[in-house]
Amino acid sequence: MESIKAATATDVELQTVIMYIRRGWPAHGASVPLNIKAYMKVKNELSEADGLVIRGCRIVIPKLQRTAILHKLHEGHQGLIKCRDRANSSVWWPGLSTELKNAVLQCHTCLAQRPTQTREPLISTPLPDRPWQRIALDLCEHNRNNYLVVSDYYSRFLEILHLPSTTSSQVVQKLKSTFARFGIPDVVVSDNGPQFSSSEFQAFAREMDFAHITSSPHHPQGNGHAERAVQTAKKILRHDDPLMALMCFRSTPCATTGFSPAELLMGRRIRTTLPTLEKNLQPKWPNKREVKRRDAGQKAKQAFYFDRRHGAKPLPPLHPGDAVLTKLDQEKAWTTPAIISKESVTPRSYLVATPQGAMLRRNRRHLRLEPSPRAMPQPLPTPTVDAEEPPPQCTGASTPETPHLAPSLAPTLAPTHADVPTLLRTRCGRVRKPVSRLDL
């Protein structure tokens, strides 16, 4: 408390406020200095006691002490509302709410402990214009056996290929066999597994002339079509006769499009163990416009319920040069700093550079803007008062003299008349009325 009193005595702004409290505030704000107008708005709540300026029951903090008080308000690393409640019970100065908000939002300790960011609105992939134009790849394991799952975006046609090993050469060999049956697609979508990011697979993509698109690492939602195909593949592999289950899947109409994967890929229904008329097996292409309409409607409904269930909100975009913190879903804290290098080819995906020189690819959900390192500077040293030259103060609540002020900041006061009594106020701001005594 003594340090606040000493700082108040040397604070020109608060000394001016004390003078106004003692001599009375001007009737119009035009005659008040610009830096005092914030105090004039609450003039009825201001009072002076024991060298301190009081607003109601809160101490008005001088400028030299405000940074230290900000640290004390947030020393428990509570949220903004809690810190404001602490401030409202003890201290005040003009702009306290804004400064406290910036300090809390830019606190590195609080930022590191924040939870994972909310999910963003679902982005659905439009239906391709033709079958086998865009396919998705992923690997799965069942009973210690590895499989390559291939799914067509247009027809949902599924291929489950056994892999003797998970090397790139085995994946390339299986894809060559698949492409020999159905043709080479325009686009192949996969995750960033070593089988798909190797130089051998990239050479295979150039040789076959297809575009290879990868999703953000540790973000399976970016390759949602393949992830859903893997779920279906595992369910099929758990059957006693996986091949029969696979044939049933290919011949069953899909709820999204209204047609079976075999119809959309080959233009005909395939013959199964289920009895059917001969005319139903004749080649007949489904209506493409109807397929796209139903697919778009189902995807719009899916996106609506996804956004509502997860409370999805879009995150602001990032720009090259932005300082960020990274955290994957399985990590507990935002502790890895990085710099945005550039945007990736897929939506909401960025390339970031770490201090160790590594270049990482992360989804926007795994990146949070880092606060300015100067958000909460260290507290300034408490001013010391020379004992031989004490700062000029006005002692006594009834002393009408003006305190010593810098000439450039001394306010211009309207002349006072001798017959106008000086208004005296209590600590809570109430005007003190003189006692009426009988003249006996």
C-alpha positions in Angstrom: 0.0 0.0 0.0 2.9 2.4 0.8 4.3 1.9 -2.7 0.9 2.9 -4.2 0.8 6.0 -2.0 4.3 7.0 -3.1 3.4 6.4 -6.8 0.2 8.4 -6.4 2.1 11.3 -5.0 4.3 11.5 -8.1 1.5 10.7 -10.6 0.6 14.0 -12.2 -2.7 12.6 -13.5 -3.9 11.5 -10.1 -2.7 14.7 -8.4 -4.8 16.6 -10.8 -7.8 14.4 -9.9 -7.2 15.0 -6.2 -7.2 18.8 -6.8 -10.5 18.5 -8.6 -12.0 16.4 -5.8 -11.0 19.0 -3.2 -11.9 22.2 -5.2 -14.8 20.8 -7.2 -15.2 19.7 -10.8 -15.8 22.1 -13.6 -19.4 22.3 -14.9 -18.3 21.4 -18.5 -15.9 18.8 -19.6 -14.3 21.1 -22.2 -12.2 22.8 -19.6 -10.8 19.4 -18.3 -7.6 18.0 -19.7 -8.0 15.1 -22.1 -6.3 12.6 -19.8 -8.7 13.5 -17.0 -12.0 13.2 -18.9 -12.2 9.4 -18.1 -12.2 10.4 -14.4 -14.8 13.1 -14.8 -17.3 10.4 -16.0 -17.2 8.9 -12.6 -16.6 12.1 -10.6 -19.4 11.4 -8.2 -17.8 8.2 -7.1 -14.3 9.6 -6.6 -12.8 10.7 -3.3 -9.4 11.1 -1.6 -8.2 9.5 1.6 -4.8 9.2 3.1 -3.0 10.1 -0.1 -5.0 7.6 -2.3 -7.7 8.2 -4.8 -10.7 6.0 -4.2 -13.6 5.1 -6.5 -16.4 3.9 -4.4 -14.6 1.2 -2.4 -11.8 0.6 -4.9 -8.3 2.1 -5.0 -7.4 4.0 -8.2 -4.0 2.7 -9.2 -1.3 5.1 -10.5 0.3 4.4 -13.9 3.6 3.1 -12.4 1.9 0.4 -10.5 -0.6 -0.8 -13.1 1.6 -3.4 -14.7 2.4 -5.0 -11.3 -1.3 -5.0 -10.4 -2.2 -6.7 -13.7 0.2 -9.5 -12.8 -1.3 -9.8 -9.3 -4.9 -9.9 -10.8 -3.8 -12.8 -13.1 -1.3 -14.5 -10.9 -3.6 -17.5 -10.3 -4.1 -17.8 -14.1 -7.9 -17.6 -13.8 -10.2 -16.7 -16.7 -11.2 -13.2 -17.7 -14.4 -13.1 -15.8 -12.7 -14.2 -12.5 -10.0 -11.7 -13.0 -12.5 -8.9 -13.6 -14.4 -10.0 -10.4 -11.1 -9.6 -8.5 -10.5 -6.2 -9.9 -14.1 -5.0 -9.3 -13.6 -5.7 -5.6 -10.4 -3.8 -5.0 -8.8 -1.7 -7.8 -9.6 0.5 -10.8 -8.2 2.8 -13.4 -9.4 4.0 -16.8 -9.1 1.2 -19.4 -8.6 -1.5 -16.8 -11.1 -3.9 -18.4 -9.4 -3.7 -21.8 -5.9 -4.1 -20.4 -7.0 -7.1 -18.3 -8.6 -8.7 -21.3 -5.4 -8.4 -23.4 -3.3 -9.7 -20.5 -5.5 -12.8 -20.0 -5.9 -13.6 -23.7 -2.2 -13.2 -24.4 -0.9 -15.2 -21.3 1.4 -18.0 -22.6 0.7 -20.2 -19.5 -3.1 -20.0 -20.0 -2.7 -20.5 -23.8 -0.7 -23.7 -23.4 -3.4 -25.2 -21.2 -6.4 -24.3 -23.4 -8.4 -27.3 -24.7 -8.3 -28.5 -28.3 -10.0 -26.0 -30.7 -13.6 -26.7 -31.8 -14.3 -28.5 -35.0 -14.8 -26.5 -38.1 -17.9 -26.9 -40.4 -17.8 -30.0 -42.5 -16.6 -29.7 -46.0 -18.2 -32.3 -48.3 -16.5 -33.5 -51.4 -18.7 -33.0 -54.5 -19.7 -36.1 -56.4 -17.3 -36.6 -59.4 -18.7 -36.4 -63.0 -18.0 -40.1 -63.8 -17.1 -43.4 -62.2 -13.5 -44.1 -61.2 -12.5 -40.5 -61.7 -11.5 -40.0 -58.0 -10.6 -42.8 -55.6 -9.5 -43.0 -52.0 -6.8 -45.3 -50.6 -6.0 -46.5 -47.1 -4.5 -49.4 -45.2 -6.2 -51.5 -42.6 -5.3 -54.6 -40.5 -7.4 -57.6 -39.5 -6.2 -60.7 -37.8 -2.6 -59.7 -38.3 -3.2 -59.4 -42.0 -2.7 -56.1 -43.9 -5.1 -55.0 -46.6 -5.2 -52.1 -49.1 -8.7 -50.6 -49.3 -9.7 -48.8 -52.5 -13.0 -46.9 -52.8 -14.5 -45.0 -55.7 -15.9 -41.6 -54.8 -18.7 -41.8 -57.4 -20.0 -45.3 -57.0 -18.7 -46.3 -53.5 -17.4 -49.4 -55.2 -15.0 -51.2 -52.8 -11.8 -53.2 -53.4 -10.1 -55.0 -50.5 -6.6 -56.2 -51.6 -4.5 -58.4 -49.3 -0.9 -57.1 -48.8 1.9 -59.5 -48.0 3.8 -56.5 -46.7 3.1 -52.8 -46.3 6.0 -51.6 -48.5 5.5 -49.1 -51.3 6.3 -51.7 -53.9 3.5 -54.0 -52.7 1.0 -51.1 -52.7 2.1 -50.1 -56.2 1.8 -53.7 -57.5 -1.8 -54.0 -56.1 -2.8 -50.7 -57.6 -1.4 -51.7 -61.0 -3.6 -54.8 -60.9 -6.7 -52.7 -59.9 -6.0 -50.1 -62.6 -5.8 -52.9 -65.2 -9.4 -53.9 -64.4 -11.0 -50.4 -64.0 -8.6 -48.0 -65.6 -6.4 -45.2 -64.2 -8.2 -42.5 -62.1 -7.7 -38.8 -62.4 -7.2 -38.2 -58.7 -6.0 -40.5 -55.9 -6.5 -39.4 -52.3 -4.7 -40.9 -49.4 -3.1 -40.1 -46.0 0.6 -39.4 -45.4 1.6 -42.9 -44.6 5.1 -43.9 -45.7 3.7 -46.2 -48.4 2.1 -43.1 -50.1 4.7 -40.5 -49.4 7.7 -42.5 -50.7 9.6 -41.6 -53.8 8.6 -44.9 -55.4 4.9 -44.0 -55.1 5.5 -40.5 -56.4 7.3 -42.0 -59.4 4.3 -44.4 -59.9 1.9 -41.4 -59.9 4.0 -39.6 -62.5 4.2 -42.8 -64.6 0.4 -43.4 -64.5 -0.4 -39.7 -64.8 -2.7 -39.2 -61.9 -2.8 -36.5 -59.3 -2.0 -37.6 -55.8 -3.6 -35.6 -52.9 -2.8 -36.3 -49.3 -4.8 -35.1 -46.2 -3.3 -33.3 -43.3 -1.3 -35.6 -40.9 -3.1 -36.7 -37.8 -6.4 -35.4 -39.2 -8.4 -38.4 -40.5 -11.4 -36.3 -41.2 -9.5 -34.9 -44.2 -9.6 -38.4 -45.7 -13.1 -39.2 -44.5 -14.2 -41.2 -47.5 -11.3 -43.7 -47.1 -11.8 -43.9 -43.3 -15.5 -44.8 -43.9 -14.5 -47.4 -46.5 -12.0 -48.9 -44.0 -14.9 -49.3 -41.5 -16.9 -51.1 -44.1 -14.0 -53.3 -45.1 -13.3 -54.4 -41.5 -16.9 -55.3 -41.1 -16.8 -57.4 -44.3 -13.6 -59.1 -43.2 -15.1 -60.2 -39.9 -17.7 -62.4 -41.8 -17.2 -66.1 -42.2 -17.2 -65.6 -46.0 -15.7 -62.2 -46.7 -16.0 -62.5 -50.5 -19.7 -63.3 -50.3 -20.1 -60.3 -48.0 -18.2 -58.1 -50.4 -20.4 -59.2 -53.3 -23.5 -58.4 -51.3 -22.1 -54.9 -50.5 -21.4 -54.2 -54.2 -25.0 -55.3 -55.2 -26.9 -53.4 -52.5 -28.3 -49.9 -53.3 -26.5 -47.2 -51.4 -28.7 -44.9 -49.2 -26.9 -41.8 -50.5 -27.3 -42.4 -54.2 -30.1 -44.8 -54.4 -28.2 -47.2 -56.7 -25.8 -50.1 -56.0 -22.0 -49.5 -56.4 -22.0 -52.1 -59.3 -24.7 -50.2 -61.2 -22.9 -46.9 -60.9 -19.5 -48.3 -61.8 -20.4 -50.8 -64.5 -23.9 -49.7 -65.7 -25.5 -52.9 -64.7 -26.7 -55.0 -61.7 -24.5 -58.0 -60.9 -26.1 -61.4 -60.5 -26.1 -62.8 -57.0 -27.6 -65.7 -55.1 -30.8 -63.6 -54.7 -33.4 -64.5 -57.4 -34.1 -61.7 -59.9 -35.8 -61.1 -63.2 -33.7 -61.3 -66.4 -34.5 -57.8 -67.4 -33.0 -56.4 -64.2 -29.7 -57.7 -65.3 -29.7 -55.9 -68.6 -27.2 -53.0 -68.8 -28.8 -49.6 -67.9 -27.0 -46.5 -66.7 -28.6 -44.7 -63.8 -29.8 -41.1 -64.3 -26.7 -39.0 -63.5 -28.7 -35.9 -62.6 -30.8 -37.8 -60.1 -27.7 -39.5 -58.6 -26.1 -36.1 -58.1 -29.2 -34.5 -56.6 -29.7 -37.3 -54.1 -26.0 -37.3 -53.2 -25.9 -33.5 -52.6 -29.0 -33.7 -50.5 -27.7 -36.4 -48.3 -24.3 -34.7 -47.9 -26.0 -31.4 -46.9 -28.0 -33.2 -44.3 -24.9 -34.9 -43.0 -23.0 -31.6 -42.8 -25.9 -30.0 -40.9 -26.1 -32.6 -38.2 -22.3 -32.8 -37.9 -22.0 -29.1 -37.4 -24.9 -29.1 -34.9 -23.6 -32.1 -32.9 -20.0 -30.7 -32.6 -20.9 -27.0 -32.4 -18.7 -26.4 -35.4 -17.4 -22.9 -35.9 -15.0 -21.6 -38.6 -11.6 -20.6 -37.5 -10.0 -17.4 -38.9 -7.5 -18.1 -41.7 -3.7 -17.9 -41.1 -1.2 -16.1 -43.2 2.5 -16.7 -43.9 4.7 -15.3 -41.2 2.1 -15.8 -38.4 3.5 -17.2 -35.1 1.5 -20.2 -33.9 1.4 -22.9 -31.4 0.7 -26.5 -32.5 -1.1 -29.3 -30.6 -2.4 -32.6 -31.9 -5.6 -34.1 -30.5 -3.8 -36.6 -28.4 -1.4 -34.0 -26.9 -2.2 -32.1 -23.7 -0.7 -28.7 -24.1 0.0 -26.0 -26.8 3.8 -26.1 -26.3 5.3 -26.4 -29.8 6.0 -23.0 -31.5 6.1 -22.7 -35.2 5.8 -20.1 -38.0 3.3 -20.4 -40.9 5.3 -21.0 -44.1 2.5 -21.2 -46.6 -0.9 -22.8 -47.3 -1.1 -26.4 -48.5 -3.0 -27.6 -51.5 -6.0 -28.9 -49.5 -8.4 -26.6 -47.5 -7.5 -25.7 -43.9 -4.0 -27.2 -44.3 -0.8 -25.3 -43.6 3.0 -25.9 -43.8 4.7 -24.6 -40.6 8.4 -24.3 -39.8 9.6 -25.2 -36.3 12.6 -23.6 -34.5 14.5 -26.9 -35.1 14.2 -26.3 -38.9 11.6 -29.0 -39.5 8.8 -28.4 -42.0 5.5 -29.8 -40.7 2.0 -29.9 -42.3 -0.9 -29.3 -39.9 -4.6 -28.8 -40.1 -6.0 -25.4 -39.0 -7.6 -27.1 -36.0 -4.1 -28.0 -34.7 -2.8 -24.4 -34.9 -3.5 -21.5 -32.6 -2.2 -18.0 -33.0 0.6 -17.3 -30.5 0.2 -14.1 -28.5 2.7 -11.3 -28.6 5.7 -11.9 -26.4 5.3 -8.4 -25.0 1.7 -8.9 -24.0 2.5 -8.8 -20.3 5.8 -7.0 -19.6 7.6 -7.4 -16.4 6.5 -5.0 -13.6 8.3 -1.7 -13.4 10.4 -1.0 -10.3 8.6 0.8 -7.5 9.6 4.5 -7.4 11.6 5.5 -4.4 11.0 8.7 -2.6 13.9 10.8 -1.3 13.5 11.4 2.4 15.1 14.8 2.2 12.8 16.1 -0.5 9.4 14.5 0.0 6.9 14.9 -2.9 4.5 17.8 -2.5 1.3 16.5 -1.1 -1.9 18.1 0.1 -2.6 17.0 3.6 -6.0 17.2 5.2 -9.3 16.7 3.4 -10.3 20.3 3.9 -7.1 22.0 2.6 -8.2 24.1 -0.5 -4.7 24.7 -1.9 -3.8 23.3 -5.3 -1.1 20.6 -5.2 2.2 21.2 -7.1 1.7 20.2 -10.7 3.8 20.4 -13.9 3.1 23.8 -15.5 2.2 22.2 -18.9 -0.4 19.8 -17.3 -1.9 22.1 -14.6 -5.6 22.4 -15.3 -7.3 25.7 -15.9 -9.9 26.2 -13.1 -12.7 28.6 -13.1 -12.3 31.4 -10.6 -13.9 30.6 -7.3 -15.8 33.1 -5.1 -15.1 33.5 -1.5 -18.8 33.0 -0.6 -18.9 29.6 -2.4 -18.1 26.9 0.2 -15.8 24.0 -0.8 -17.6 20.7 -1.3 -16.2 18.0 0.9 -16.7 14.3 0.1 -16.4 11.1 2.1 -14.5 8.0 0.8 -17.6 6.6 -0.9 -18.2 9.9 -2.7 -21.1 11.3 -0.6 -21.1 15.1 -0.2 -20.3 16.0 3.4 -22.7 18.6 4.8 -21.5 20.9 7.6 -23.2 20.5 10.9 -25.8 23.2 11.8 -25.2 24.5 15.3 -27.3 26.8 17.4 -25.6 30.2 17.9 -26.1 30.5 21.7 
